[in-house]
Amino acid sequence: MEAVEEQADRLLPLLAGLAGYQPASGARKTALECLATLAAAGLPLGKRAEHKAAVLAAARAALDDRKRVVRQAAVRCRAAWTAA
């Protein structure tokens, strides 16, 4: 987790961007799952606060995805980040 904390400023915006990657629903789903896991795994509060708005915006946009698995991942991601 320490390595992730060091790279969080790079990693979180990239994952949020991948959550909207249109050609591949698998990439969108995996990005949202990674974001949810990072929030649940105890990413430091300072790092979460910096990126919370961008992550929640990406999850909100994914709630309208045409693929059900992506919408489900978006719900889990949003719940993890609002609880964090």
PyMOL commands that place a pseudoatom at each C-alpha (Angstrom):
pseudoatom trace, name=CA, resn=MET, resi=1, chain=A, elem=C, hetatm=0, pos=[0.000, 0.000, 0.000]
pseudoatom trace, name=CA, resn=GLU, resi=2, chain=A, elem=C, hetatm=0, pos=[2.951, 2.308, 0.599]
pseudoatom trace, name=CA, resn=ALA, resi=3, chain=A, elem=C, hetatm=0, pos=[3.901, 2.268, -3.088]
pseudoatom trace, name=CA, resn=VAL, resi=4, chain=A, elem=C, hetatm=0, pos=[0.332, 3.133, -4.044]
pseudoatom trace, name=CA, resn=GLU, resi=5, chain=A, elem=C, hetatm=0, pos=[0.274, 6.020, -1.576]
pseudoatom trace, name=CA, resn=GLU, resi=6, chain=A, elem=C, hetatm=0, pos=[3.424, 7.458, -3.158]
pseudoatom trace, name=CA, resn=GLN, resi=7, chain=A, elem=C, hetatm=0, pos=[1.929, 7.273, -6.652]
pseudoatom trace, name=CA, resn=ALA, resi=8, chain=A, elem=C, hetatm=0, pos=[-1.661, 8.180, -5.756]
pseudoatom trace, name=CA, resn=ASP, resi=9, chain=A, elem=C, hetatm=0, pos=[-1.416, 11.617, -7.377]
pseudoatom trace, name=CA, resn=ARG, resi=10, chain=A, elem=C, hetatm=0, pos=[-0.655, 9.941, -10.700]
pseudoatom trace, name=CA, resn=LEU, resi=11, chain=A, elem=C, hetatm=0, pos=[-2.692, 6.778, -10.299]
pseudoatom trace, name=CA, resn=LEU, resi=12, chain=A, elem=C, hetatm=0, pos=[-6.076, 8.137, -9.214]
pseudoatom trace, name=CA, resn=PRO, resi=13, chain=A, elem=C, hetatm=0, pos=[-6.551, 10.594, -12.125]
pseudoatom trace, name=CA, resn=LEU, resi=14, chain=A, elem=C, hetatm=0, pos=[-5.493, 7.899, -14.602]
pseudoatom trace, name=CA, resn=LEU, resi=15, chain=A, elem=C, hetatm=0, pos=[-7.985, 5.409, -13.178]
pseudoatom trace, name=CA, resn=ALA, resi=16, chain=A, elem=C, hetatm=0, pos=[-10.710, 8.055, -13.164]
pseudoatom trace, name=CA, resn=GLY, resi=17, chain=A, elem=C, hetatm=0, pos=[-9.964, 8.717, -16.828]
pseudoatom trace, name=CA, resn=LEU, resi=18, chain=A, elem=C, hetatm=0, pos=[-10.049, 5.020, -17.662]
pseudoatom trace, name=CA, resn=ALA, resi=19, chain=A, elem=C, hetatm=0, pos=[-13.486, 4.784, -16.063]
pseudoatom trace, name=CA, resn=GLY, resi=20, chain=A, elem=C, hetatm=0, pos=[-14.759, 6.713, -19.074]
pseudoatom trace, name=CA, resn=TYR, resi=21, chain=A, elem=C, hetatm=0, pos=[-12.721, 4.886, -21.744]
pseudoatom trace, name=CA, resn=GLN, resi=22, chain=A, elem=C, hetatm=0, pos=[-15.358, 4.161, -24.375]
pseudoatom trace, name=CA, resn=PRO, resi=23, chain=A, elem=C, hetatm=0, pos=[-13.870, 1.406, -26.575]
pseudoatom trace, name=CA, resn=ALA, resi=24, chain=A, elem=C, hetatm=0, pos=[-13.525, -1.161, -23.779]
pseudoatom trace, name=CA, resn=SER, resi=25, chain=A, elem=C, hetatm=0, pos=[-16.137, -1.865, -21.128]
pseudoatom trace, name=CA, resn=GLY, resi=26, chain=A, elem=C, hetatm=0, pos=[-13.677, -4.185, -19.362]
pseudoatom trace, name=CA, resn=ALA, resi=27, chain=A, elem=C, hetatm=0, pos=[-11.272, -1.289, -18.855]
pseudoatom trace, name=CA, resn=ARG, resi=28, chain=A, elem=C, hetatm=0, pos=[-14.059, 0.889, -17.450]
pseudoatom trace, name=CA, resn=LYS, resi=29, chain=A, elem=C, hetatm=0, pos=[-15.181, -1.834, -15.056]
pseudoatom trace, name=CA, resn=THR, resi=30, chain=A, elem=C, hetatm=0, pos=[-11.651, -2.643, -13.886]
pseudoatom trace, name=CA, resn=ALA, resi=31, chain=A, elem=C, hetatm=0, pos=[-10.781, 1.029, -13.337]
pseudoatom trace, name=CA, resn=LEU, resi=32, chain=A, elem=C, hetatm=0, pos=[-13.883, 1.523, -11.193]
pseudoatom trace, name=CA, resn=GLU, resi=33, chain=A, elem=C, hetatm=0, pos=[-13.123, -1.641, -9.220]
pseudoatom trace, name=CA, resn=CYS, resi=34, chain=A, elem=C, hetatm=0, pos=[-9.554, -0.441, -8.588]
pseudoatom trace, name=CA, resn=LEU, resi=35, chain=A, elem=C, hetatm=0, pos=[-10.813, 2.931, -7.389]
pseudoatom trace, name=CA, resn=ALA, resi=36, chain=A, elem=C, hetatm=0, pos=[-13.275, 1.238, -5.027]
pseudoatom trace, name=CA, resn=THR, resi=37, chain=A, elem=C, hetatm=0, pos=[-10.557, -1.055, -3.702]
pseudoatom trace, name=CA, resn=LEU, resi=38, chain=A, elem=C, hetatm=0, pos=[-8.201, 1.853, -3.054]
pseudoatom trace, name=CA, resn=ALA, resi=39, chain=A, elem=C, hetatm=0, pos=[-10.847, 3.668, -1.032]
pseudoatom trace, name=CA, resn=ALA, resi=40, chain=A, elem=C, hetatm=0, pos=[-11.701, 0.545, 0.957]
pseudoatom trace, name=CA, resn=ALA, resi=41, chain=A, elem=C, hetatm=0, pos=[-8.051, -0.408, 1.527]
pseudoatom trace, name=CA, resn=GLY, resi=42, chain=A, elem=C, hetatm=0, pos=[-7.373, 2.668, 3.583]
pseudoatom trace, name=CA, resn=LEU, resi=43, chain=A, elem=C, hetatm=0, pos=[-5.837, 5.214, 1.263]
pseudoatom trace, name=CA, resn=PRO, resi=44, chain=A, elem=C, hetatm=0, pos=[-4.807, 8.135, 3.508]
pseudoatom trace, name=CA, resn=LEU, resi=45, chain=A, elem=C, hetatm=0, pos=[-7.500, 10.730, 4.074]
pseudoatom trace, name=CA, resn=GLY, resi=46, chain=A, elem=C, hetatm=0, pos=[-5.428, 13.507, 2.539]
pseudoatom trace, name=CA, resn=LYS, resi=47, chain=A, elem=C, hetatm=0, pos=[-5.009, 11.618, -0.728]
pseudoatom trace, name=CA, resn=ARG, resi=48, chain=A, elem=C, hetatm=0, pos=[-8.689, 10.664, -0.799]
pseudoatom trace, name=CA, resn=ALA, resi=49, chain=A, elem=C, hetatm=0, pos=[-9.798, 14.239, -0.204]
pseudoatom trace, name=CA, resn=GLU, resi=50, chain=A, elem=C, hetatm=0, pos=[-7.626, 15.579, -3.035]
pseudoatom trace, name=CA, resn=HIS, resi=51, chain=A, elem=C, hetatm=0, pos=[-9.130, 13.246, -5.620]
pseudoatom trace, name=CA, resn=LYS, resi=52, chain=A, elem=C, hetatm=0, pos=[-12.598, 12.555, -4.254]
pseudoatom trace, name=CA, resn=ALA, resi=53, chain=A, elem=C, hetatm=0, pos=[-14.432, 14.980, -6.545]
pseudoatom trace, name=CA, resn=ALA, resi=54, chain=A, elem=C, hetatm=0, pos=[-12.792, 13.618, -9.709]
pseudoatom trace, name=CA, resn=VAL, resi=55, chain=A, elem=C, hetatm=0, pos=[-13.397, 10.000, -8.716]
pseudoatom trace, name=CA, resn=LEU, resi=56, chain=A, elem=C, hetatm=0, pos=[-17.029, 10.644, -7.828]
pseudoatom trace, name=CA, resn=ALA, resi=57, chain=A, elem=C, hetatm=0, pos=[-17.539, 12.493, -11.129]
pseudoatom trace, name=CA, resn=ALA, resi=58, chain=A, elem=C, hetatm=0, pos=[-16.117, 9.519, -13.037]
pseudoatom trace, name=CA, resn=ALA, resi=59, chain=A, elem=C, hetatm=0, pos=[-18.330, 7.117, -11.092]
pseudoatom trace, name=CA, resn=ARG, resi=60, chain=A, elem=C, hetatm=0, pos=[-21.369, 9.339, -11.661]
pseudoatom trace, name=CA, resn=ALA, resi=61, chain=A, elem=C, hetatm=0, pos=[-20.736, 9.361, -15.413]
pseudoatom trace, name=CA, resn=ALA, resi=62, chain=A, elem=C, hetatm=0, pos=[-20.342, 5.578, -15.420]
pseudoatom trace, name=CA, resn=LEU, resi=63, chain=A, elem=C, hetatm=0, pos=[-23.774, 5.173, -13.816]
pseudoatom trace, name=CA, resn=ASP, resi=64, chain=A, elem=C, hetatm=0, pos=[-25.220, 5.851, -17.287]
pseudoatom trace, name=CA, resn=ASP, resi=65, chain=A, elem=C, hetatm=0, pos=[-23.023, 3.284, -19.040]
pseudoatom trace, name=CA, resn=ARG, resi=66, chain=A, elem=C, hetatm=0, pos=[-24.748, 0.909, -21.425]
pseudoatom trace, name=CA, resn=LYS, resi=67, chain=A, elem=C, hetatm=0, pos=[-23.102, -2.140, -19.814]
pseudoatom trace, name=CA, resn=ARG, resi=68, chain=A, elem=C, hetatm=0, pos=[-24.663, -3.402, -16.608]
pseudoatom trace, name=CA, resn=VAL, resi=69, chain=A, elem=C, hetatm=0, pos=[-21.359, -4.629, -15.125]
pseudoatom trace, name=CA, resn=VAL, resi=70, chain=A, elem=C, hetatm=0, pos=[-19.899, -1.132, -15.504]
pseudoatom trace, name=CA, resn=ARG, resi=71, chain=A, elem=C, hetatm=0, pos=[-22.939, 0.440, -13.820]
pseudoatom trace, name=CA, resn=GLN, resi=72, chain=A, elem=C, hetatm=0, pos=[-22.634, -2.053, -10.955]
pseudoatom trace, name=CA, resn=ALA, resi=73, chain=A, elem=C, hetatm=0, pos=[-18.932, -1.269, -10.542]
pseudoatom trace, name=CA, resn=ALA, resi=74, chain=A, elem=C, hetatm=0, pos=[-19.770, 2.450, -10.576]
pseudoatom trace, name=CA, resn=VAL, resi=75, chain=A, elem=C, hetatm=0, pos=[-22.260, 1.981, -7.731]
pseudoatom trace, name=CA, resn=ARG, resi=76, chain=A, elem=C, hetatm=0, pos=[-19.675, 0.105, -5.654]
pseudoatom trace, name=CA, resn=CYS, resi=77, chain=A, elem=C, hetatm=0, pos=[-17.010, 2.725, -6.396]
pseudoatom trace, name=CA, resn=ARG, resi=78, chain=A, elem=C, hetatm=0, pos=[-19.291, 5.601, -5.496]
pseudoatom trace, name=CA, resn=ALA, resi=79, chain=A, elem=C, hetatm=0, pos=[-20.344, 3.918, -2.268]
pseudoatom trace, name=CA, resn=ALA, resi=80, chain=A, elem=C, hetatm=0, pos=[-16.712, 3.260, -1.276]
pseudoatom trace, name=CA, resn=TRP, resi=81, chain=A, elem=C, hetatm=0, pos=[-15.652, 6.857, -1.951]
pseudoatom trace, name=CA, resn=THR, resi=82, chain=A, elem=C, hetatm=0, pos=[-18.635, 8.491, -0.252]
pseudoatom trace, name=CA, resn=ALA, resi=83, chain=A, elem=C, hetatm=0, pos=[-18.128, 6.317, 2.832]
pseudoatom trace, name=CA, resn=ALA, resi=84, chain=A, elem=C, hetatm=0, pos=[-14.390, 7.052, 2.884]
for i in range(1, 84): cmd.bond("trace and resi %d" % i, "trace and resi %d" % (i + 1))
show_as sticks, trace
zoom trace
